[in-house]
Amino acid sequence: MIVPKSGGVTSTKAIVVRWLKHEGDAVQLGEPLVELETEKVSYELESPAEGILLRVVANETAEVPVGDPLCHIGQPNDPIPQS
């Protein structure tokens, strides 16, 4: 899952405010997963897939450019990505 462009907002980065799920947790499609903040708005980003939160790439308080990864979601037997 990557940092998305926010509709109409010209932000180039977002700050991870808090994770609503932890590594190893099951996530449902559309379920709030992480709270992000830009210079103009705070919002909860929903999971784009159903599965397991395999790895958090961007920790809380991290500043992440739009398009960069936040986490990896997969299935229980998937290998855990290193990046």
PDB file as gemmi writes it, atoms N, CA and C in Angstrom:
CRYST1    1.000    1.000    1.000  90.00  90.00  90.00 P 1                      
ATOM      1  N   MET A   1       0.849  -1.158   0.000  1.00  0.00           N  
ATOM      2  CA  MET A   1       0.000   0.000   0.000  1.00  0.00           C  
ATOM      3  C   MET A   1       0.897   1.224   0.000  1.00  0.00           C  
ATOM      4  N   ILE A   2       0.567   2.217  -0.842  1.00  0.00           N  
ATOM      5  CA  ILE A   2       1.383   3.421  -0.958  1.00  0.00           C  
ATOM      6  C   ILE A   2       0.630   4.653  -0.466  1.00  0.00           C  
ATOM      7  N   VAL A   3       1.372   5.741  -0.272  1.00  0.00           N  
ATOM      8  CA  VAL A   3       0.757   7.024   0.071  1.00  0.00           C  
ATOM      9  C   VAL A   3       0.062   7.527  -1.196  1.00  0.00           C  
ATOM     10  N   PRO A   4      -1.259   7.719  -1.141  1.00  0.00           N  
ATOM     11  CA  PRO A   4      -1.984   8.154  -2.335  1.00  0.00           C  
ATOM     12  C   PRO A   4      -1.939   9.668  -2.507  1.00  0.00           C  
ATOM     13  N   LYS A   5      -2.225  10.105  -3.730  1.00  0.00           N  
ATOM     14  CA  LYS A   5      -2.472  11.521  -3.956  1.00  0.00           C  
ATOM     15  C   LYS A   5      -3.857  11.793  -3.400  1.00  0.00           C  
ATOM     16  N   SER A   6      -4.009  12.866  -2.647  1.00  0.00           N  
ATOM     17  CA  SER A   6      -5.318  13.222  -2.104  1.00  0.00           C  
ATOM     18  C   SER A   6      -6.054  14.059  -3.134  1.00  0.00           C  
ATOM     19  N   GLY A   7      -7.301  13.769  -3.340  1.00  0.00           N  
ATOM     20  CA  GLY A   7      -8.090  14.470  -4.337  1.00  0.00           C  
ATOM     21  C   GLY A   7      -8.072  15.980  -4.148  1.00  0.00           C  
ATOM     22  N   GLY A   8      -7.530  16.701  -5.119  1.00  0.00           N  
ATOM     23  CA  GLY A   8      -7.503  18.152  -5.085  1.00  0.00           C  
ATOM     24  C   GLY A   8      -6.451  18.763  -4.186  1.00  0.00           C  
ATOM     25  N   VAL A   9      -5.741  17.952  -3.426  1.00  0.00           N  
ATOM     26  CA  VAL A   9      -4.718  18.467  -2.522  1.00  0.00           C  
ATOM     27  C   VAL A   9      -3.363  18.309  -3.195  1.00  0.00           C  
ATOM     28  N   THR A  10      -2.549  19.343  -3.136  1.00  0.00           N  
ATOM     29  CA  THR A  10      -1.262  19.333  -3.837  1.00  0.00           C  
ATOM     30  C   THR A  10      -0.122  18.830  -2.963  1.00  0.00           C  
ATOM     31  N   SER A  11      -0.418  18.100  -1.923  1.00  0.00           N  
ATOM     32  CA  SER A  11       0.608  17.587  -1.016  1.00  0.00           C  
ATOM     33  C   SER A  11       1.549  16.637  -1.740  1.00  0.00           C  
ATOM     34  N   THR A  12       2.812  16.697  -1.365  1.00  0.00           N  
ATOM     35  CA  THR A  12       3.803  15.786  -1.933  1.00  0.00           C  
ATOM     36  C   THR A  12       4.246  14.756  -0.910  1.00  0.00           C  
ATOM     37  N   LYS A  13       3.726  14.868   0.310  1.00  0.00           N  
ATOM     38  CA  LYS A  13       4.111  13.932   1.374  1.00  0.00           C  
ATOM     39  C   LYS A  13       3.007  13.869   2.418  1.00  0.00           C  
ATOM     40  N   ALA A  14       3.079  12.842   3.242  1.00  0.00           N  
ATOM     41  CA  ALA A  14       2.147  12.681   4.352  1.00  0.00           C  
ATOM     42  C   ALA A  14       2.930  12.196   5.558  1.00  0.00           C  
ATOM     43  N   ILE A  15       2.412  12.494   6.723  1.00  0.00           N  
ATOM     44  CA  ILE A  15       3.002  12.035   7.979  1.00  0.00           C  
ATOM     45  C   ILE A  15       2.117  10.920   8.529  1.00  0.00           C  
ATOM     46  N   VAL A  16       2.739   9.823   8.929  1.00  0.00           N  
ATOM     47  CA  VAL A  16       2.006   8.721   9.557  1.00  0.00           C  
ATOM     48  C   VAL A  16       1.711   9.135  10.996  1.00  0.00           C  
ATOM     49  N   VAL A  17       0.436   9.335  11.294  1.00  0.00           N  
ATOM     50  CA  VAL A  17       0.029   9.749  12.641  1.00  0.00           C  
ATOM     51  C   VAL A  17      -0.038   8.529  13.551  1.00  0.00           C  
ATOM     52  N   ARG A  18      -0.762   7.485  13.094  1.00  0.00           N  
ATOM     53  CA  ARG A  18      -0.833   6.255  13.886  1.00  0.00           C  
ATOM     54  C   ARG A  18      -1.363   5.118  13.033  1.00  0.00           C  
ATOM     55  N   TRP A  19      -0.890   3.945  13.353  1.00  0.00           N  
ATOM     56  CA  TRP A  19      -1.374   2.730  12.720  1.00  0.00           C  
ATOM     57  C   TRP A  19      -2.562   2.218  13.505  1.00  0.00           C  
ATOM     58  N   LEU A  20      -3.624   1.837  12.815  1.00  0.00           N  
ATOM     59  CA  LEU A  20      -4.819   1.304  13.455  1.00  0.00           C  
ATOM     60  C   LEU A  20      -4.766  -0.219  13.547  1.00  0.00           C  
ATOM     61  N   LYS A  21      -3.818  -0.826  12.829  1.00  0.00           N  
ATOM     62  CA  LYS A  21      -3.571  -2.266  12.869  1.00  0.00           C  
ATOM     63  C   LYS A  21      -2.085  -2.487  13.095  1.00  0.00           C  
ATOM     64  N   HIS A  22      -1.723  -3.686  13.530  1.00  0.00           N  
ATOM     65  CA  HIS A  22      -0.327  -4.047  13.786  1.00  0.00           C  
ATOM     66  C   HIS A  22       0.098  -5.163  12.842  1.00  0.00           C  
ATOM     67  N   GLU A  23       1.405  -5.308  12.666  1.00  0.00           N  
ATOM     68  CA  GLU A  23       1.921  -6.405  11.852  1.00  0.00           C  
ATOM     69  C   GLU A  23       1.352  -7.723  12.361  1.00  0.00           C  
ATOM     70  N   GLY A  24       0.889  -8.547  11.435  1.00  0.00           N  
ATOM     71  CA  GLY A  24       0.297  -9.833  11.794  1.00  0.00           C  
ATOM     72  C   GLY A  24      -1.214  -9.800  11.921  1.00  0.00           C  
ATOM     73  N   ASP A  25      -1.794  -8.595  11.980  1.00  0.00           N  
ATOM     74  CA  ASP A  25      -3.249  -8.470  12.094  1.00  0.00           C  
ATOM     75  C   ASP A  25      -3.921  -8.752  10.752  1.00  0.00           C  
ATOM     76  N   ALA A  26      -5.107  -9.346  10.810  1.00  0.00           N  
ATOM     77  CA  ALA A  26      -5.935  -9.514   9.620  1.00  0.00           C  
ATOM     78  C   ALA A  26      -6.575  -8.168   9.290  1.00  0.00           C  
ATOM     79  N   VAL A  27      -6.669  -7.866   7.999  1.00  0.00           N  
ATOM     80  CA  VAL A  27      -7.318  -6.630   7.552  1.00  0.00           C  
ATOM     81  C   VAL A  27      -8.347  -6.969   6.485  1.00  0.00           C  
ATOM     82  N   GLN A  28      -9.419  -6.214   6.493  1.00  0.00           N  
ATOM     83  CA  GLN A  28     -10.484  -6.380   5.513  1.00  0.00           C  
ATOM     84  C   GLN A  28     -10.397  -5.275   4.473  1.00  0.00           C  
ATOM     85  N   LEU A  29     -10.831  -5.550   3.265  1.00  0.00           N  
ATOM     86  CA  LEU A  29     -10.892  -4.552   2.210  1.00  0.00           C  
ATOM     87  C   LEU A  29     -11.748  -3.379   2.672  1.00  0.00           C  
ATOM     88  N   GLY A  30     -11.214  -2.167   2.588  1.00  0.00           N  
ATOM     89  CA  GLY A  30     -11.954  -0.970   2.969  1.00  0.00           C  
ATOM     90  C   GLY A  30     -11.890  -0.627   4.448  1.00  0.00           C  
ATOM     91  N   GLU A  31     -11.240  -1.449   5.242  1.00  0.00           N  
ATOM     92  CA  GLU A  31     -11.120  -1.205   6.677  1.00  0.00           C  
ATOM     93  C   GLU A  31     -10.069  -0.120   6.929  1.00  0.00           C  
ATOM     94  N   PRO A  32     -10.333   0.859   7.806  1.00  0.00           N  
ATOM     95  CA  PRO A  32      -9.313   1.862   8.134  1.00  0.00           C  
ATOM     96  C   PRO A  32      -8.056   1.181   8.666  1.00  0.00           C  
ATOM     97  N   LEU A  33      -6.903   1.590   8.102  1.00  0.00           N  
ATOM     98  CA  LEU A  33      -5.649   0.910   8.411  1.00  0.00           C  
ATOM     99  C   LEU A  33      -4.629   1.826   9.060  1.00  0.00           C  
ATOM    100  N   VAL A  34      -4.567   3.074   8.601  1.00  0.00           N  
ATOM    101  CA  VAL A  34      -3.559   4.006   9.082  1.00  0.00           C  
ATOM    102  C   VAL A  34      -4.117   5.426   9.000  1.00  0.00           C  
ATOM    103  N   GLU A  35      -3.724   6.251   9.958  1.00  0.00           N  
ATOM    104  CA  GLU A  35      -4.123   7.659   9.954  1.00  0.00           C  
ATOM    105  C   GLU A  35      -2.950   8.476   9.422  1.00  0.00           C  
ATOM    106  N   LEU A  36      -3.222   9.266   8.374  1.00  0.00           N  
ATOM    107  CA  LEU A  36      -2.210  10.108   7.750  1.00  0.00           C  
ATOM    108  C   LEU A  36      -2.576  11.569   7.896  1.00  0.00           C  
ATOM    109  N   GLU A  37      -1.567  12.432   7.799  1.00  0.00           N  
ATOM    110  CA  GLU A  37      -1.789  13.870   7.896  1.00  0.00           C  
ATOM    111  C   GLU A  37      -0.934  14.560   6.835  1.00  0.00           C  
ATOM    112  N   THR A  38      -1.556  15.495   6.108  1.00  0.00           N  
ATOM    113  CA  THR A  38      -0.813  16.356   5.193  1.00  0.00           C  
ATOM    114  C   THR A  38      -0.859  17.758   5.789  1.00  0.00           C  
ATOM    115  N   GLU A  39      -0.289  18.726   5.086  1.00  0.00           N  
ATOM    116  CA  GLU A  39      -0.323  20.085   5.643  1.00  0.00           C  
ATOM    117  C   GLU A  39      -1.734  20.655   5.687  1.00  0.00           C  
ATOM    118  N   LYS A  40      -2.673  20.027   4.970  1.00  0.00           N  
ATOM    119  CA  LYS A  40      -4.036  20.562   4.933  1.00  0.00           C  
ATOM    120  C   LYS A  40      -5.113  19.667   5.523  1.00  0.00           C  
ATOM    121  N   VAL A  41      -4.855  18.377   5.652  1.00  0.00           N  
ATOM    122  CA  VAL A  41      -5.926  17.474   6.068  1.00  0.00           C  
ATOM    123  C   VAL A  41      -5.354  16.251   6.793  1.00  0.00           C  
ATOM    124  N   SER A  42      -6.162  15.724   7.728  1.00  0.00           N  
ATOM    125  CA  SER A  42      -5.872  14.442   8.373  1.00  0.00           C  
ATOM    126  C   SER A  42      -6.950  13.465   7.929  1.00  0.00           C  
ATOM    127  N   TYR A  43      -6.557  12.222   7.666  1.00  0.00           N  
ATOM    128  CA  TYR A  43      -7.539  11.249   7.211  1.00  0.00           C  
ATOM    129  C   TYR A  43      -7.068   9.834   7.508  1.00  0.00           C  
ATOM    130  N   GLU A  44      -8.050   8.908   7.546  1.00  0.00           N  
ATOM    131  CA  GLU A  44      -7.750   7.492   7.706  1.00  0.00           C  
ATOM    132  C   GLU A  44      -7.708   6.866   6.319  1.00  0.00           C  
ATOM    133  N   LEU A  45      -6.650   6.146   6.033  1.00  0.00           N  
ATOM    134  CA  LEU A  45      -6.497   5.458   4.758  1.00  0.00           C  
ATOM    135  C   LEU A  45      -7.011   4.039   4.918  1.00  0.00           C  
ATOM    136  N   GLU A  46      -7.873   3.622   3.998  1.00  0.00           N  
ATOM    137  CA  GLU A  46      -8.468   2.295   4.064  1.00  0.00           C  
ATOM    138  C   GLU A  46      -7.597   1.266   3.362  1.00  0.00           C  
ATOM    139  N   SER A  47      -7.705   0.047   3.802  1.00  0.00           N  
ATOM    140  CA  SER A  47      -6.960  -1.053   3.209  1.00  0.00           C  
ATOM    141  C   SER A  47      -7.434  -1.287   1.775  1.00  0.00           C  
ATOM    142  N   PRO A  48      -6.491  -1.387   0.825  1.00  0.00           N  
ATOM    143  CA  PRO A  48      -6.867  -1.651  -0.559  1.00  0.00           C  
ATOM    144  C   PRO A  48      -7.079  -3.143  -0.849  1.00  0.00           C  
ATOM    145  N   ALA A  49      -6.841  -3.989   0.164  1.00  0.00           N  
ATOM    146  CA  ALA A  49      -6.937  -5.434  -0.037  1.00  0.00           C  
ATOM    147  C   ALA A  49      -7.296  -6.126   1.263  1.00  0.00           C  
ATOM    148  N   GLU A  50      -7.736  -7.369   1.138  1.00  0.00           N  
ATOM    149  CA  GLU A  50      -7.996  -8.211   2.301  1.00  0.00           C  
ATOM    150  C   GLU A  50      -6.800  -9.128   2.495  1.00  0.00           C  
ATOM    151  N   GLY A  51      -6.410  -9.341   3.717  1.00  0.00           N  
ATOM    152  CA  GLY A  51      -5.291 -10.239   3.988  1.00  0.00           C  
ATOM    153  C   GLY A  51      -4.695  -9.978   5.359  1.00  0.00           C  
ATOM    154  N   ILE A  52      -3.378 -10.107   5.439  1.00  0.00           N  
ATOM    155  CA  ILE A  52      -2.634  -9.919   6.680  1.00  0.00           C  
ATOM    156  C   ILE A  52      -1.682  -8.739   6.499  1.00  0.00           C  
ATOM    157  N   LEU A  53      -1.599  -7.886   7.506  1.00  0.00           N  
ATOM    158  CA  LEU A  53      -0.611  -6.808   7.479  1.00  0.00           C  
ATOM    159  C   LEU A  53       0.746  -7.458   7.749  1.00  0.00           C  
ATOM    160  N   LEU A  54       1.475  -7.719   6.657  1.00  0.00           N  
ATOM    161  CA  LEU A  54       2.738  -8.447   6.767  1.00  0.00           C  
ATOM    162  C   LEU A  54       3.859  -7.588   7.325  1.00  0.00           C  
ATOM    163  N   ARG A  55       3.942  -6.334   6.856  1.00  0.00           N  
ATOM    164  CA  ARG A  55       5.061  -5.493   7.281  1.00  0.00           C  
ATOM    165  C   ARG A  55       4.676  -4.027   7.192  1.00  0.00           C  
ATOM    166  N   VAL A  56       4.959  -3.278   8.253  1.00  0.00           N  
ATOM    167  CA  VAL A  56       4.820  -1.827   8.257  1.00  0.00           C  
ATOM    168  C   VAL A  56       6.152  -1.255   7.785  1.00  0.00           C  
ATOM    169  N   VAL A  57       6.127  -0.482   6.710  1.00  0.00           N  
ATOM    170  CA  VAL A  57       7.343   0.113   6.159  1.00  0.00           C  
ATOM    171  C   VAL A  57       7.585   1.490   6.761  1.00  0.00           C  
ATOM    172  N   ALA A  58       6.503   2.254   6.939  1.00  0.00           N  
ATOM    173  CA  ALA A  58       6.606   3.619   7.463  1.00  0.00           C  
ATOM    174  C   ALA A  58       6.073   3.655   8.893  1.00  0.00           C  
ATOM    175  N   ASN A  59       6.953   3.887   9.839  1.00  0.00           N  
ATOM    176  CA  ASN A  59       6.555   3.930  11.247  1.00  0.00           C  
ATOM    177  C   ASN A  59       5.829   5.227  11.578  1.00  0.00           C  
ATOM    178  N   GLU A  60       5.171   5.233  12.728  1.00  0.00           N  
ATOM    179  CA  GLU A  60       4.482   6.442  13.189  1.00  0.00           C  
ATOM    180  C   GLU A  60       5.469   7.594  13.280  1.00  0.00           C  
ATOM    181  N   THR A  61       5.020   8.763  12.919  1.00  0.00           N  
ATOM    182  CA  THR A  61       5.753  10.036  12.840  1.00  0.00           C  
ATOM    183  C   THR A  61       6.632  10.143  11.596  1.00  0.00           C  
ATOM    184  N   ALA A  62       6.710   9.085  10.768  1.00  0.00           N  
ATOM    185  CA  ALA A  62       7.516   9.145   9.548  1.00  0.00           C  
ATOM    186  C   ALA A  62       6.849  10.058   8.527  1.00  0.00           C  
ATOM    187  N   GLU A  63       7.668  10.795   7.801  1.00  0.00           N  
ATOM    188  CA  GLU A  63       7.212  11.633   6.704  1.00  0.00           C  
ATOM    189  C   GLU A  63       7.459  10.847   5.418  1.00  0.00           C  
ATOM    190  N   VAL A  64       6.391  10.557   4.680  1.00  0.00           N  
ATOM    191  CA  VAL A  64       6.479   9.659   3.536  1.00  0.00           C  
ATOM    192  C   VAL A  64       6.018  10.376   2.266  1.00  0.00           C  
ATOM    193  N   PRO A  65       6.852  10.411   1.217  1.00  0.00           N  
ATOM    194  CA  PRO A  65       6.455  11.033  -0.047  1.00  0.00           C  
ATOM    195  C   PRO A  65       5.290  10.290  -0.703  1.00  0.00           C  
ATOM    196  N   VAL A  66       4.441  11.028  -1.423  1.00  0.00           N  
ATOM    197  CA  VAL A  66       3.355  10.427  -2.185  1.00  0.00           C  
ATOM    198  C   VAL A  66       3.954   9.400  -3.136  1.00  0.00           C  
ATOM    199  N   GLY A  67       3.358   8.222  -3.189  1.00  0.00           N  
ATOM    200  CA  GLY A  67       3.830   7.150  -4.054  1.00  0.00           C  
ATOM    201  C   GLY A  67       4.762   6.172  -3.368  1.00  0.00           C  
ATOM    202  N   ASP A  68       5.267   6.516  -2.190  1.00  0.00           N  
ATOM    203  CA  ASP A  68       6.149   5.610  -1.459  1.00  0.00           C  
ATOM    204  C   ASP A  68       5.326   4.615  -0.635  1.00  0.00           C  
ATOM    205  N   PRO A  69       5.897   3.440  -0.352  1.00  0.00           N  
ATOM    206  CA  PRO A  69       5.137   2.416   0.380  1.00  0.00           C  
ATOM    207  C   PRO A  69       4.943   2.751   1.859  1.00  0.00           C  
ATOM    208  N   LEU A  70       3.786   2.341   2.359  1.00  0.00           N  
ATOM    209  CA  LEU A  70       3.467   2.443   3.787  1.00  0.00           C  
ATOM    210  C   LEU A  70       3.565   1.078   4.454  1.00  0.00           C  
ATOM    211  N   CYS A  71       3.077   0.038   3.759  1.00  0.00           N  
ATOM    212  CA  CYS A  71       3.051  -1.306   4.329  1.00  0.00           C  
ATOM    213  C   CYS A  71       2.874  -2.326   3.222  1.00  0.00           C  
ATOM    214  N   HIS A  72       2.982  -3.592   3.607  1.00  0.00           N  
ATOM    215  CA  HIS A  72       2.742  -4.701   2.695  1.00  0.00           C  
ATOM    216  C   HIS A  72       1.618  -5.550   3.273  1.00  0.00           C  
ATOM    217  N   ILE A  73       0.618  -5.835   2.439  1.00  0.00           N  
ATOM    218  CA  ILE A  73      -0.504  -6.689   2.820  1.00  0.00           C  
ATOM    219  C   ILE A  73      -0.432  -7.930   1.951  1.00  0.00           C  
ATOM    220  N   GLY A  74      -0.608  -9.088   2.536  1.00  0.00           N  
ATOM    221  CA  GLY A  74      -0.562 -10.342   1.772  1.00  0.00           C  
ATOM    222  C   GLY A  74      -1.360 -11.413   2.460  1.00  0.00           C  
ATOM    223  N   GLN A  75      -1.031 -12.649   2.117  1.00  0.00           N  
ATOM    224  CA  GLN A  75      -1.695 -13.799   2.693  1.00  0.00           C  
ATOM    225  C   GLN A  75      -0.792 -14.431   3.750  1.00  0.00           C  
ATOM    226  N   PRO A  76      -1.347 -15.236   4.660  1.00  0.00           N  
ATOM    227  CA  PRO A  76      -0.564 -15.774   5.777  1.00  0.00           C  
ATOM    228  C   PRO A  76       0.731 -16.483   5.390  1.00  0.00           C  
ATOM    229  N   ASN A  77       0.779 -17.150   4.260  1.00  0.00           N  
ATOM    230  CA  ASN A  77       1.980 -17.900   3.883  1.00  0.00           C  
ATOM    231  C   ASN A  77       2.916 -17.125   2.973  1.00  0.00           C  
ATOM    232  N   ASP A  78       2.573 -15.879   2.629  1.00  0.00           N  
ATOM    233  CA  ASP A  78       3.431 -15.066   1.764  1.00  0.00           C  
ATOM    234  C   ASP A  78       4.722 -14.712   2.486  1.00  0.00           C  
ATOM    235  N   PRO A  79       5.846 -14.622   1.759  1.00  0.00           N  
ATOM    236  CA  PRO A  79       7.080 -14.150   2.383  1.00  0.00           C  
ATOM    237  C   PRO A  79       6.941 -12.689   2.779  1.00  0.00           C  
ATOM    238  N   ILE A  80       7.590 -12.293   3.845  1.00  0.00           N  
ATOM    239  CA  ILE A  80       7.519 -10.910   4.311  1.00  0.00           C  
ATOM    240  C   ILE A  80       8.532 -10.085   3.522  1.00  0.00           C  
ATOM    241  N   PRO A  81       8.063  -9.085   2.757  1.00  0.00           N  
ATOM    242  CA  PRO A  81       8.973  -8.250   1.974  1.00  0.00           C  
ATOM    243  C   PRO A  81       9.934  -7.485   2.879  1.00  0.00           C  
ATOM    244  N   GLN A  82      11.136  -7.249   2.392  1.00  0.00           N  
ATOM    245  CA  GLN A  82      12.146  -6.530   3.174  1.00  0.00           C  
ATOM    246  C   GLN A  82      12.131  -5.031   2.944  1.00  0.00           C  
ATOM    247  N   SER A  83      11.449  -4.565   1.910  1.00  0.00           N  
ATOM    248  CA  SER A  83      11.415  -3.111   1.674  1.00  0.00           C  
ATOM    249  C   SER A  83      10.012  -2.591   1.661  1.00  0.00           C  
TER     250      SER A  83                                                      
END                                                                             
